[in-house]
């Protein structure tokens, strides 16, 4: 269900629940926005690390880290999967977590392999 570009990014007050059916896959996690591009992570530690790294680029002037749900749904009219990112409308609140050195230590010392969606 990995997707770099979303068909829609929707800001919500409450996140939808995770679900897995043949036509709908939804998972909760964290989203990082670097400029206008969104990236979804299943756990906070890699999202935080990615956000910290990305903001150091000269090309990144605006960024954010928020709770989010990623969704892939088959659309009968389009005859394809539609990818939506639901972002909890609390921009800035999660960025305080970036100051937590414990997150960085956990990502360095105890990486969660479940956060990896790369398939060789």
C-alpha positions as CSV (number, residue, x, y, z in Angstrom):
1,X,0.0,0.0,0.0
2,X,3.0,2.3,-0.3
3,X,2.3,5.4,-2.4
4,X,4.4,8.5,-2.8
5,X,1.7,10.8,-4.3
6,X,-1.8,10.8,-2.8
7,X,-4.9,11.5,-4.9
8,X,-6.3,13.5,-2.0
9,X,-5.0,14.8,1.3
10,X,-7.9,15.5,3.7
11,X,-7.6,17.3,7.0
12,X,-9.9,15.8,9.7
13,X,-10.8,16.4,13.3
14,X,-10.9,12.6,14.1
15,X,-9.0,9.8,12.3
16,X,-10.8,6.9,10.7
17,X,-10.2,3.5,12.1
18,X,-7.8,1.0,10.4
19,X,-9.5,-1.6,8.3
20,X,-8.5,-4.3,5.8
21,X,-11.0,-5.6,3.2
22,X,-10.5,-6.7,-0.4
23,X,-11.5,-3.3,-1.7
24,X,-10.3,-1.0,1.2
25,X,-7.0,-0.9,3.1
26,X,-6.6,1.7,5.8
27,X,-3.7,2.0,8.4
28,X,-3.0,4.6,11.0
29,X,0.4,6.2,11.7
30,X,2.2,9.4,11.1
31,X,2.6,11.8,8.1
32,X,5.5,14.1,7.4
33,X,5.0,17.0,5.0
34,X,8.1,18.4,3.3
35,X,7.0,21.4,1.3
36,X,4.0,20.1,-0.7
37,X,4.9,16.4,-0.6
38,X,3.4,14.0,2.0
39,X,5.1,10.8,3.3
40,X,3.3,8.3,5.6
41,X,5.0,6.1,8.3
42,X,3.4,3.4,10.4
43,X,5.5,4.5,13.5
44,X,6.6,7.8,15.0
45,X,10.3,7.1,15.3
46,X,11.1,6.9,11.5
47,X,8.6,9.7,10.8
48,X,10.4,11.9,13.3
49,X,13.9,11.0,11.9
50,X,12.7,11.6,8.3
51,X,11.2,15.0,9.3
52,X,14.4,16.0,11.1
53,X,16.5,15.0,8.1
54,X,14.3,16.6,5.5
55,X,14.1,19.9,7.2
56,X,17.9,20.3,6.9
57,X,17.7,20.4,3.2
58,X,18.0,23.8,1.5
59,X,15.0,22.9,-0.6
60,X,12.7,22.4,2.5
61,X,11.4,25.6,4.0
62,X,8.1,24.2,5.2
63,X,7.4,20.9,6.9
64,X,5.2,19.2,9.5
65,X,4.7,16.0,11.4
66,X,1.1,14.9,12.2
67,X,-1.0,11.8,13.1
68,X,-2.5,10.4,9.9
69,X,-4.3,7.5,8.3
70,X,-3.3,6.3,4.8
71,X,-6.0,4.7,2.7
72,X,-6.2,2.7,-0.6
73,X,-9.7,2.2,-1.9
74,X,-10.7,0.6,-5.2
75,X,-12.8,3.1,-7.2
76,X,-15.3,1.5,-9.6
77,X,-15.7,4.6,-11.8
78,X,-11.9,5.1,-12.2
79,X,-11.1,1.4,-12.4
80,X,-8.1,1.8,-10.1
81,X,-7.1,2.3,-6.5
82,X,-7.5,5.8,-5.1
83,X,-5.0,6.8,-2.4
84,X,-6.1,9.2,0.3
85,X,-4.1,10.6,3.3
86,X,-6.3,11.6,6.2
87,X,-4.4,14.1,8.4
88,X,-5.4,15.0,11.9
89,X,-5.9,18.8,11.9
90,X,-3.5,19.5,14.7
91,X,-0.6,20.8,12.7
92,X,2.4,21.7,14.8
93,X,1.3,19.8,17.9
94,X,3.2,16.6,16.9
95,X,6.3,18.6,16.0
96,X,7.0,19.0,19.7
97,X,7.7,15.3,19.7
98,X,10.7,16.0,17.5
99,X,12.4,17.6,20.4
100,X,12.3,14.3,22.3
101,X,15.8,12.9,22.1
102,X,14.3,9.6,23.3
103,X,12.6,9.2,19.9
104,X,15.9,9.5,18.2
105,X,17.6,7.1,20.5
106,X,14.8,4.5,20.0
107,X,15.0,4.8,16.2
108,X,18.8,4.4,16.4
109,X,19.0,1.6,18.9
110,X,15.7,-0.2,18.5
111,X,14.4,0.1,15.0
112,X,10.9,-1.4,14.4
113,X,11.2,-3.5,11.3
114,X,7.4,-3.4,11.0
115,X,7.7,0.2,10.0
116,X,9.5,-0.9,6.8
117,X,7.2,-1.3,3.7
118,X,10.0,-2.1,1.3
119,X,9.6,-5.3,-0.5
120,X,12.8,-6.7,-2.3
